[in-house]
Amino acid sequence: MCRNITELRGLEPAATAEEIEAAARQYVRKVSGIHKLSDANREPFERAVAEVTETTARLLAELPQRRQPPPTVPPLRRPEVRARMAAGG
């Protein structure tokens, strides 16, 4: 399992579409070995991200609630990540 993908099930408030898509993108990046998109790989990469995002959202919606939150805070909820995003980078 990719250590960089944070558990999304059990978050309060629930995982956002942005957080689910970010996890899907990280997963596809890891399994494909693609770190920089090119014209040759952009379409299949983005299609895979969309499919994994959809499947992940469905999975999270169908699983029963967790009794306790995941042990780590998702990156998009961390203040330092939010600050970098607000600064444009």
Secondary structure, 3 states (H helix, E strand, C coil): CCCCCCCCCCCCCCCCHHHHHHHHHHHHHHHHCCCCCCCCCHHHHHHHHHHHHHHHHHHHHHCCCCCCCCCCCCHHHCHHHHHHHHCCC
